[in-house]
Amino acid sequence: MSTPNILVLAETHDNTPADITLELLGGARQLAAATGGQVVAIVLGQAGSAAAEKMVGADRVVVIEDATLDAYSPGPYLAVLEHILTLESPRAVLIGSTTVGLDVGPALGAKLDAPVVGNCLRIEKQDDMLSVTSSLCGGKILADVEVRRGPAILMVLPGSFHATDQPATPEVDRRASPVPLEPGRITFDQMILPEAGDVDITAQDILVGVGRGIQQEDNMEVAEELAEALGGALCASRPIVDQGWLPTTRQVGKSGMTVKPKLYLALGISGAPEHLEGMKGTGLVIAVNTDPNAPIFDVAQYGTELDLLDLAPELTEAIKTRRVAT
Amino acid sequence: MKIAVVLRQVPDLIEPLEIVGSGNALDLDGASFLVNESDDHALEQAILLKESAGATVDVVALDFGDVDNTLYSAAAKGVDRLIKITLEDDKPPAPKAAAAMLAQAIGPIEADLVLIGCQAHDELQGALGPVLALKLGLPYLGVVRGVTAGDGGLQACKEFPGAVMARMNVQLPAVLGILAAESPPRYVPVSRIRAAMKSTQFDEQPGAAEPTEPAVVVRRMYHPEPAERAEMLVGSEAEVAGRIADILIERGIVK
């Protein structure tokens, strides 16, 4: 039997809760109001301890102060979380759909025989169950599901909830690891930062984003020429970086960069949630995609279904012509 | 080193996706399928390790969608063995059952390394890799971009936001969830795939899993209805290009 409490797996960066963590706490606050429980944030490692008091939306923050947990390694993380979840027995655990969350969410579900829902956009209590909406197939399909028993492991897409605007200082409970922590067979070695020297796309006012619709590497040239004519820089969705056509420093999205340009011209980008996450603060989005149902048109102010390979050279010329005229 | 690679079929997102009449599942009968993109990268990573460090590569796949062509393509890329898990019905199994079937086939291989894509776009209940790892009793690391062999183990780069990587030491055996291989999946000429179709034998194994009560019940699947859609610009390429250029100048973005 689970308690009505809602747990949040917190992620921190530079002594501050990550944006996704504050969003999860906001979502947990709403859910806890419906279940009649508390919101409990779990912070793993000494390094995140300073962020505990900033967990806005949490009633209680449990910090496991053990240096083994400072850098992510799957064995110790799972051992501690499994113990805490068993002890706390929450109705739901909210985990960000992040690079760490994607590992630990399903693993916890399997270890605890708990229901797991990925890519959650909405979570509500309905009678004695949780009603959850999940995004599938790159955002082209939504699924409304019922989760009848706890603890429900809910992996939430960034941007699904707002951080709470009712700040209150949580009670912080700092403790040693409740279980002996062995390093495990997969251990952290070192962080590798991106190589300096490439264009910083996070500092650009104008970005031309390239997606799978560019089809082949030779076609990158038309996008480069357009970016140059606009006075901007080229960036891409993950498939283009995976192909090696642009470096990882040009990737926009969950595992890439977060950009907020004045203009984002999306060429052949479908608009998967992972990509949209990295460009949600953009001023003006113009999308070019032959698929009229592409989710990118949901966030763009202007769009066209013309083929990008036909349109881009025309647009380059149109920009150049107008520049000369002015 | 013995490597096992899981290859899954997913609906092709280029084609329209339909919902079944009851409204609670994708209509898979009308869908076209292709190999899950990150699984394809897992296969490429396995072949790169085979080339650089020496390994055998066994591919394991559930008999669903266009799996035969996927397996022939893998054969043409140089894998050593192809295991096809046959299913009792025409539907893909639930995640737990899929993990159990895959573990049943992978266990006897005694693989040092199991590679699987770190996610698939049709996964409702989270990634399969961690669940498979638990069934195999192995540790799991996902969102991996590049794996290299070293003394006594592997080094895997786990991707974090901001193009930051965490280099992780991996003692084998282990399961890795691959986001991207060190280099993109190689192109295989159709002639080699055709040759593989003639010469390749699948090792067919029946998949069986005990039925379990679903922990998550799908009530409705549907296409999202956006609150707002983009204003669509229509006309010839020159007309639309001119309109976009005018918008950018009107807004002061291009001067």
HADDOCK unambig.tbl for C-alpha pairs under 7 A between the chains (distance, minus, plus):
assign (segid A and resid 74 and name CA) (segid B and resid 141 and name CA) 6.76 0.50 0.50
assign (segid A and resid 99 and name CA) (segid B and resid 143 and name CA) 6.18 0.50 0.50
assign (segid A and resid 99 and name CA) (segid B and resid 159 and name CA) 6.93 0.50 0.50
assign (segid A and resid 99 and name CA) (segid B and resid 160 and name CA) 6.10 0.50 0.50
assign (segid A and resid 102 and name CA) (segid B and resid 127 and name CA) 6.84 0.50 0.50
assign (segid A and resid 103 and name CA) (segid B and resid 130 and name CA) 6.49 0.50 0.50
assign (segid A and resid 103 and name CA) (segid B and resid 141 and name CA) 6.63 0.50 0.50
assign (segid A and resid 103 and name CA) (segid B and resid 142 and name CA) 5.77 0.50 0.50
assign (segid A and resid 106 and name CA) (segid B and resid 126 and name CA) 5.60 0.50 0.50
assign (segid A and resid 106 and name CA) (segid B and resid 127 and name CA) 6.21 0.50 0.50
assign (segid A and resid 106 and name CA) (segid B and resid 130 and name CA) 6.00 0.50 0.50
assign (segid A and resid 106 and name CA) (segid B and resid 131 and name CA) 6.39 0.50 0.50
assign (segid A and resid 107 and name CA) (segid B and resid 130 and name CA) 5.00 0.50 0.50
assign (segid A and resid 107 and name CA) (segid B and resid 131 and name CA) 5.79 0.50 0.50
assign (segid A and resid 110 and name CA) (segid B and resid 131 and name CA) 5.75 0.50 0.50
assign (segid A and resid 115 and name CA) (segid B and resid 215 and name CA) 5.14 0.50 0.50
assign (segid A and resid 115 and name CA) (segid B and resid 216 and name CA) 6.22 0.50 0.50
assign (segid A and resid 116 and name CA) (segid B and resid 125 and name CA) 5.07 0.50 0.50
assign (segid A and resid 116 and name CA) (segid B and resid 126 and name CA) 6.46 0.50 0.50
assign (segid A and resid 117 and name CA) (segid B and resid 124 and name CA) 5.96 0.50 0.50
assign (segid A and resid 117 and name CA) (segid B and resid 125 and name CA) 4.41 0.50 0.50
assign (segid A and resid 117 and name CA) (segid B and resid 126 and name CA) 6.03 0.50 0.50
assign (segid A and resid 118 and name CA) (segid B and resid 124 and name CA) 5.57 0.50 0.50
assign (segid A and resid 118 and name CA) (segid B and resid 125 and name CA) 5.23 0.50 0.50
assign (segid A and resid 118 and name CA) (segid B and resid 126 and name CA) 4.60 0.50 0.50
assign (segid A and resid 136 and name CA) (segid B and resid 121 and name CA) 6.02 0.50 0.50
assign (segid A and resid 136 and name CA) (segid B and resid 122 and name CA) 5.51 0.50 0.50
assign (segid A and resid 136 and name CA) (segid B and resid 124 and name CA) 6.82 0.50 0.50
assign (segid A and resid 137 and name CA) (segid B and resid 121 and name CA) 4.64 0.50 0.50
assign (segid A and resid 137 and name CA) (segid B and resid 122 and name CA) 5.25 0.50 0.50
assign (segid A and resid 138 and name CA) (segid B and resid 121 and name CA) 6.01 0.50 0.50
assign (segid A and resid 140 and name CA) (segid B and resid 223 and name CA) 6.12 0.50 0.50
assign (segid A and resid 140 and name CA) (segid B and resid 224 and name CA) 6.76 0.50 0.50
assign (segid A and resid 141 and name CA) (segid B and resid 221 and name CA) 6.76 0.50 0.50
assign (segid A and resid 141 and name CA) (segid B and resid 222 and name CA) 5.67 0.50 0.50
assign (segid A and resid 141 and name CA) (segid B and resid 223 and name CA) 4.84 0.50 0.50
assign (segid A and resid 141 and name CA) (segid B and resid 224 and name CA) 6.26 0.50 0.50
assign (segid A and resid 142 and name CA) (segid B and resid 221 and name CA) 5.57 0.50 0.50
assign (segid A and resid 142 and name CA) (segid B and resid 222 and name CA) 5.37 0.50 0.50
assign (segid A and resid 142 and name CA) (segid B and resid 223 and name CA) 6.07 0.50 0.50
assign (segid A and resid 142 and name CA) (segid B and resid 224 and name CA) 6.11 0.50 0.50
assign (segid A and resid 143 and name CA) (segid B and resid 218 and name CA) 6.70 0.50 0.50
assign (segid A and resid 143 and name CA) (segid B and resid 220 and name CA) 5.66 0.50 0.50
assign (segid A and resid 143 and name CA) (segid B and resid 221 and name CA) 4.34 0.50 0.50
assign (segid A and resid 143 and name CA) (segid B and resid 222 and name CA) 6.56 0.50 0.50
assign (segid A and resid 144 and name CA) (segid B and resid 218 and name CA) 6.02 0.50 0.50
assign (segid A and resid 144 and name CA) (segid B and resid 219 and name CA) 5.60 0.50 0.50
assign (segid A and resid 144 and name CA) (segid B and resid 220 and name CA) 5.11 0.50 0.50
assign (segid A and resid 144 and name CA) (segid B and resid 221 and name CA) 6.34 0.50 0.50
assign (segid A and resid 145 and name CA) (segid B and resid 216 and name CA) 6.45 0.50 0.50
assign (segid A and resid 145 and name CA) (segid B and resid 217 and name CA) 5.38 0.50 0.50
assign (segid A and resid 145 and name CA) (segid B and resid 218 and name CA) 4.29 0.50 0.50
assign (segid A and resid 145 and name CA) (segid B and resid 219 and name CA) 5.35 0.50 0.50
assign (segid A and resid 146 and name CA) (segid B and resid 216 and name CA) 5.83 0.50 0.50
assign (segid A and resid 146 and name CA) (segid B and resid 217 and name CA) 5.16 0.50 0.50
assign (segid A and resid 146 and name CA) (segid B and resid 218 and name CA) 6.45 0.50 0.50
assign (segid A and resid 146 and name CA) (segid B and resid 219 and name CA) 6.95 0.50 0.50
assign (segid A and resid 147 and name CA) (segid B and resid 215 and name CA) 6.56 0.50 0.50
assign (segid A and resid 147 and name CA) (segid B and resid 216 and name CA) 5.14 0.50 0.50
assign (segid A and resid 147 and name CA) (segid B and resid 217 and name CA) 6.72 0.50 0.50
assign (segid A and resid 185 and name CA) (segid B and resid 170 and name CA) 6.02 0.50 0.50
assign (segid A and resid 185 and name CA) (segid B and resid 171 and name CA) 5.07 0.50 0.50
assign (segid A and resid 186 and name CA) (segid B and resid 168 and name CA) 6.57 0.50 0.50
assign (segid A and resid 186 and name CA) (segid B and resid 169 and name CA) 5.62 0.50 0.50
assign (segid A and resid 186 and name CA) (segid B and resid 170 and name CA) 4.56 0.50 0.50
assign (segid A and resid 186 and name CA) (segid B and resid 171 and name CA) 6.22 0.50 0.50
assign (segid A and resid 187 and name CA) (segid B and resid 168 and name CA) 5.48 0.50 0.50
assign (segid A and resid 187 and name CA) (segid B and resid 169 and name CA) 5.22 0.50 0.50
assign (segid A and resid 187 and name CA) (segid B and resid 170 and name CA) 6.67 0.50 0.50
assign (segid A and resid 188 and name CA) (segid B and resid 167 and name CA) 6.39 0.50 0.50
assign (segid A and resid 188 and name CA) (segid B and resid 168 and name CA) 4.53 0.50 0.50
assign (segid A and resid 188 and name CA) (segid B and resid 169 and name CA) 6.30 0.50 0.50
assign (segid A and resid 189 and name CA) (segid B and resid 167 and name CA) 5.36 0.50 0.50
assign (segid A and resid 189 and name CA) (segid B and resid 168 and name CA) 5.06 0.50 0.50
assign (segid A and resid 189 and name CA) (segid B and resid 169 and name CA) 6.19 0.50 0.50
assign (segid A and resid 190 and name CA) (segid B and resid 166 and name CA) 5.78 0.50 0.50
assign (segid A and resid 190 and name CA) (segid B and resid 167 and name CA) 5.26 0.50 0.50
assign (segid A and resid 191 and name CA) (segid B and resid 165 and name CA) 5.75 0.50 0.50
assign (segid A and resid 191 and name CA) (segid B and resid 166 and name CA) 4.45 0.50 0.50
assign (segid A and resid 191 and name CA) (segid B and resid 167 and name CA) 6.06 0.50 0.50
assign (segid A and resid 192 and name CA) (segid B and resid 164 and name CA) 5.88 0.50 0.50
assign (segid A and resid 192 and name CA) (segid B and resid 165 and name CA) 4.98 0.50 0.50
assign (segid A and resid 192 and name CA) (segid B and resid 166 and name CA) 6.00 0.50 0.50
assign (segid A and resid 192 and name CA) (segid B and resid 167 and name CA) 6.92 0.50 0.50
assign (segid A and resid 193 and name CA) (segid B and resid 164 and name CA) 4.94 0.50 0.50
assign (segid A and resid 193 and name CA) (segid B and resid 165 and name CA) 6.57 0.50 0.50
assign (segid A and resid 194 and name CA) (segid B and resid 163 and name CA) 5.80 0.50 0.50
assign (segid A and resid 194 and name CA) (segid B and resid 164 and name CA) 5.93 0.50 0.50
assign (segid A and resid 230 and name CA) (segid B and resid 254 and name CA) 6.72 0.50 0.50
assign (segid A and resid 242 and name CA) (segid B and resid 180 and name CA) 5.94 0.50 0.50
assign (segid A and resid 242 and name CA) (segid B and resid 184 and name CA) 6.17 0.50 0.50
assign (segid A and resid 243 and name CA) (segid B and resid 184 and name CA) 4.88 0.50 0.50
assign (segid A and resid 244 and name CA) (segid B and resid 184 and name CA) 6.86 0.50 0.50
assign (segid A and resid 248 and name CA) (segid B and resid 163 and name CA) 5.66 0.50 0.50
assign (segid A and resid 249 and name CA) (segid B and resid 163 and name CA) 5.60 0.50 0.50
assign (segid A and resid 254 and name CA) (segid B and resid 161 and name CA) 6.19 0.50 0.50
assign (segid A and resid 255 and name CA) (segid B and resid 159 and name CA) 6.55 0.50 0.50
assign (segid A and resid 255 and name CA) (segid B and resid 160 and name CA) 5.58 0.50 0.50
assign (segid A and resid 255 and name CA) (segid B and resid 161 and name CA) 4.22 0.50 0.50
assign (segid A and resid 255 and name CA) (segid B and resid 162 and name CA) 6.63 0.50 0.50
assign (segid A and resid 255 and name CA) (segid B and resid 163 and name CA) 6.82 0.50 0.50
assign (segid A and resid 256 and name CA) (segid B and resid 161 and name CA) 5.02 0.50 0.50
assign (segid A and resid 256 and name CA) (segid B and resid 162 and name CA) 4.86 0.50 0.50
assign (segid A and resid 256 and name CA) (segid B and resid 163 and name CA) 5.20 0.50 0.50
assign (segid A and resid 257 and name CA) (segid B and resid 161 and name CA) 6.46 0.50 0.50
assign (segid A and resid 257 and name CA) (segid B and resid 162 and name CA) 4.67 0.50 0.50
assign (segid A and resid 257 and name CA) (segid B and resid 163 and name CA) 6.76 0.50 0.50
assign (segid A and resid 297 and name CA) (segid B and resid 229 and name CA) 5.83 0.50 0.50
assign (segid A and resid 297 and name CA) (segid B and resid 230 and name CA) 5.25 0.50 0.50
assign (segid A and resid 298 and name CA) (segid B and resid 226 and name CA) 5.85 0.50 0.50
assign (segid A and resid 298 and name CA) (segid B and resid 228 and name CA) 6.12 0.50 0.50
assign (segid A and resid 298 and name CA) (segid B and resid 229 and name CA) 4.82 0.50 0.50
assign (segid A and resid 298 and name CA) (segid B and resid 230 and name CA) 6.23 0.50 0.50
assign (segid A and resid 300 and name CA) (segid B and resid 230 and name CA) 5.08 0.50 0.50
assign (segid A and resid 301 and name CA) (segid B and resid 230 and name CA) 4.53 0.50 0.50
assign (segid A and resid 301 and name CA) (segid B and resid 231 and name CA) 6.04 0.50 0.50
assign (segid A and resid 302 and name CA) (segid B and resid 230 and name CA) 4.69 0.50 0.50
assign (segid A and resid 302 and name CA) (segid B and resid 231 and name CA) 4.68 0.50 0.50
assign (segid A and resid 302 and name CA) (segid B and resid 232 and name CA) 5.79 0.50 0.50
assign (segid A and resid 302 and name CA) (segid B and resid 233 and name CA) 6.93 0.50 0.50
assign (segid A and resid 303 and name CA) (segid B and resid 230 and name CA) 5.56 0.50 0.50
assign (segid A and resid 303 and name CA) (segid B and resid 231 and name CA) 6.03 0.50 0.50
assign (segid A and resid 303 and name CA) (segid B and resid 232 and name CA) 4.69 0.50 0.50
assign (segid A and resid 303 and name CA) (segid B and resid 233 and name CA) 5.95 0.50 0.50
assign (segid A and resid 304 and name CA) (segid B and resid 232 and name CA) 5.34 0.50 0.50
assign (segid A and resid 304 and name CA) (segid B and resid 233 and name CA) 5.13 0.50 0.50
assign (segid A and resid 304 and name CA) (segid B and resid 234 and name CA) 6.54 0.50 0.50
assign (segid A and resid 310 and name CA) (segid B and resid 237 and name CA) 6.64 0.50 0.50
assign (segid A and resid 311 and name CA) (segid B and resid 237 and name CA) 5.18 0.50 0.50
assign (segid A and resid 311 and name CA) (segid B and resid 241 and name CA) 6.53 0.50 0.50
assign (segid A and resid 314 and name CA) (segid B and resid 237 and name CA) 6.54 0.50 0.50
assign (segid A and resid 314 and name CA) (segid B and resid 238 and name CA) 5.76 0.50 0.50
assign (segid A and resid 314 and name CA) (segid B and resid 241 and name CA) 5.86 0.50 0.50
assign (segid A and resid 315 and name CA) (segid B and resid 241 and name CA) 4.48 0.50 0.50
assign (segid A and resid 315 and name CA) (segid B and resid 242 and name CA) 6.89 0.50 0.50
assign (segid A and resid 315 and name CA) (segid B and resid 245 and name CA) 6.94 0.50 0.50
assign (segid A and resid 318 and name CA) (segid B and resid 241 and name CA) 6.33 0.50 0.50
assign (segid A and resid 318 and name CA) (segid B and resid 242 and name CA) 5.74 0.50 0.50
assign (segid A and resid 318 and name CA) (segid B and resid 245 and name CA) 6.23 0.50 0.50
assign (segid A and resid 319 and name CA) (segid B and resid 245 and name CA) 5.65 0.50 0.50
assign (segid A and resid 323 and name CA) (segid B and resid 255 and name CA) 6.68 0.50 0.50
